[in-house]
Amino acid sequence: MACTDQEVVLPLAIAAWLDEEVDYRTSIEEYAGRRFINVKDYCKWVGRYRVMFQHNATNAYGVFSLVVHEEIKREKGKGIEEEMDVDDEDEDKWSGIWGGLEDEDLYG
């Protein structure tokens, strides 16, 4: 069973606000154009609708997009092997499993 968008986007938007270690609050408030007084205030805003990429969306999707872009910027310059700690044995195992599959096989 596959996850739906709201099962991924909303929890990530809430976690991005609550997790002080990743430090997204300032970026989120800049994106929102406002400060939030508490998590309840933030959650009300996250659920509101907006237009993004010429489609109806919620602020949660905007935060999701922000987090993805921020993570890409943070990881820029790091090698994927360094970040994932991939060794040759693991790489061979996964390439054997996924190596012969086309996009249609993976996504329908």
C-alpha distance (Angstrom), angle and dihedral (degrees) to the residues before:
residue distance angle dihedral
M1 . . .
A2 3.81 . .
C3 3.79 125.7 .
T4 3.77 118.2 -111.4
D5 3.79 121.8 -130.9
Q6 3.79 93.9 -102.3
E7 3.82 90.8 52.1
V8 3.81 88.7 60.6
V9 3.79 106.6 26.7
L10 3.80 101.2 48.1
P11 3.83 97.3 46.7
L12 3.81 90.1 47.5
A13 3.82 91.3 49.7
I14 3.81 90.9 50.9
A15 3.81 93.6 43.8
A16 3.81 91.1 49.0
W17 3.80 88.5 58.5
L18 3.81 97.6 41.9
D19 3.82 100.3 42.2
E20 3.79 105.5 84.1
E21 3.82 91.2 -176.3
V22 3.82 93.6 70.0
D23 3.82 91.1 44.7
Y24 3.81 102.3 -146.2
R25 3.82 98.4 142.6
T26 3.80 94.9 94.2
S27 3.82 92.4 47.6
I28 3.80 91.3 46.9
E29 3.79 92.4 50.0
E30 3.81 90.8 48.2
Y31 3.82 89.3 50.2
A32 3.81 91.0 47.9
G33 3.78 93.0 45.4
R34 3.79 90.4 -132.4
R35 3.80 145.3 68.5
F36 3.79 122.5 -109.2
I37 3.79 119.9 -135.8
N38 3.82 94.9 -153.6
V39 3.79 143.4 -19.4
K40 3.83 92.2 -82.3
D41 3.80 90.1 56.6
Y42 3.82 89.7 48.3
C43 3.82 93.1 48.5
K44 3.80 91.6 52.6
W45 3.81 89.8 53.0
V46 3.83 93.7 44.6
G47 3.80 91.1 58.4
R48 3.80 95.7 51.8
Y49 3.77 120.2 106.6
R50 3.79 125.8 -114.2
V51 3.80 137.4 161.8
M52 3.80 114.9 -101.8
F53 3.78 125.8 174.5
Q54 3.81 88.3 -6.4
H55 3.83 91.7 -58.4
N56 3.78 134.4 101.7
A57 3.78 110.0 -100.5
T58 3.78 140.6 147.5
N59 3.76 131.1 -107.4
A60 3.82 85.7 -107.3
Y61 3.80 88.9 66.8
G62 3.80 89.3 49.5
V63 3.81 90.2 53.2
F64 3.82 89.6 46.8
S65 3.81 89.6 53.7
L66 3.81 90.8 46.2
V67 3.81 92.1 51.9
V68 3.80 92.8 48.4
H69 3.81 91.4 50.8
E70 3.82 92.1 45.1
E71 3.80 91.1 50.6
I72 3.79 91.1 49.9
K73 3.81 89.4 52.3
R74 3.82 91.5 47.1
E75 3.79 92.7 49.8
K76 3.80 96.0 42.9
G77 3.76 109.3 121.7
K78 3.81 95.5 22.3
G79 3.78 115.7 112.1
I80 3.78 113.8 -120.4
E81 3.81 90.8 -128.9
E82 3.81 90.4 54.0
E83 3.78 93.3 49.6
M84 3.80 96.3 43.7
D85 3.81 95.7 34.2
V86 3.81 91.5 -133.4
D87 3.77 118.0 179.1
D88 3.81 127.5 -164.6
E89 3.81 94.2 -102.4
D90 3.82 93.0 54.8
E91 3.80 91.6 44.0
D92 3.82 91.2 52.7
K93 3.81 91.6 48.9
W94 3.82 93.7 52.1
S95 3.79 96.0 41.1
G96 3.80 87.8 54.2
I97 3.79 91.0 53.4
W98 3.83 98.4 42.4
G99 3.79 101.6 21.2
G100 3.81 98.9 95.5
L101 3.79 98.1 41.0
E102 3.78 123.0 106.4
D103 3.82 124.1 -150.4
E104 3.80 89.6 -101.1
D105 3.80 90.1 58.1
L106 3.78 91.9 52.4
Y107 3.80 100.1 40.1
G108 3.79 105.5 26.9
